[in-house]
Amino acid sequence: MRYICTSIVATLVLAGTNFAATINVPGDHATIQAAIDAASDGDEILVAPGTYTGTGNETANTLGKSITIRAIGGPDETIINGQGVRNGITCNKGEGADTIIDGFTITSCVTSGRGGGISCDQSSPTITNCRISGNTSTNGGGIYCDESSPTITGCTISDNSSIRGGGIDCQLNSNPTITDCMILNNASTANGGGIGGDFFCNLSIIGCTISGNTTGADGAGISCTNSSNATITDCTISGNTSIAQSGGGIYCDESSPTITNCTISGNQASQRGGGIHCRDKSSPMITDCTITSNVAINAGGGIHIEDAFPTLTNTHVCGNVSDQIYGVWNDNGGNEINEVCPNSVGACCTGNQSWCVDASEDNCKYFGGVFMGYGVQCADVSCPTSCLGDVTGDGEVSTNDILTVIANWGPCP
């Protein structure tokens, strides 16, 4: 009797157990949406290389399910294409971190609503190893977050466009974490060419490169407005352009981001704050940063401060145009503010001779010199010498050099 009871108990336990399934696309289902429809919590959908689309207003909706949707060939081989008429993936039914989107290219997704590539509405999925490129929407050309806190890791978000938040737009108490991502060449007509945060949106941006983004308003790289207090750490923010307004690199309005160990360089603003523009009672904390070679047409090439109270610690501000810092700021120590950046030039051994001049690396190489390093003094180096007749560079003057000259006889291009 004991063995019979044990068997009955085991049968009942197994009957109540749901085992995770693996669903293959297109092997089991032709489309990603059909696979999602068939999936249960804990299932994994493996998508083979290919191009996938959908019908209606979206390519796929994750339907609130705790599932993994993984491209087995990665973003180079697995493409979600909105065909210019629908958005990519919608998460709007309370998805959490265990809803995982992994390894897709999401492109050509267009919507008059929000979130061209991925739209998160009261949902917080995990988005990893994706390439989100060439999408368009009203808000968040690449990714949109509304009361959502997705985890976005290892993604490239590029060449997307929108009215606000060309790459990523976050609204209304969203708290996304964006780590090790490339935010490149996105565009917005309003704030936030690369990333925009508005109305209590507290972004965590870690180890990202934010470059080449443009905006027709404020904050070409990152825009933080209306109590959106971002944490920006270990990032490079470079080459972004505010075409008509302020904050080429970072713009903060009634917001106080914490900016740590970042390089903010080569950004431009047609008005104020080439590197950073902060206004209206913003109190950013800027620590261990380098702010250099930014340009603002009016004022504050490095930082422009307008009714705001930034604090700088161990930060280098130099080589910005038209000036380094415009406005009053709190000096917490260890800062260096210079019109010309120290070590912006170094010893350059010119031509085939032993001369040495001070020059930038680019200028030295352009004129055929050998750059010995930034901050290196000519007095401290012994420039390499070479043999003028050694045309082939083999260490001796021989008939090979003569033949090379003859073979190339005539006017130079």
Helices and strands as residue ranges (DSSP letters): H 2-15, E 22-25, H 32-38, E 44-47, E 50-52, E 58-61, E 68-71, E 78-81, E 87-91, E 100-102, E 105-107, E 118-121, E 126-128, E 131-133, E 143-146, E 151-153, E 156-158, E 161-162, E 168-171, E 177-179, E 182-184, E 187-188, E 195-198, E 204-206, E 209-211, E 214-215, E 222-225, E 231-233, E 236-238, E 241-242, E 250-253, E 258-260, E 263-265, E 268-269, E 276-279, E 285-287, E 290-292, E 295-296, E 303-306, E 311-313, E 316-318, E 325-326, E 330-331, E 336-338, E 346-349, E 356-359, H 361-366, E 370-374, G 378-380, H 399-407
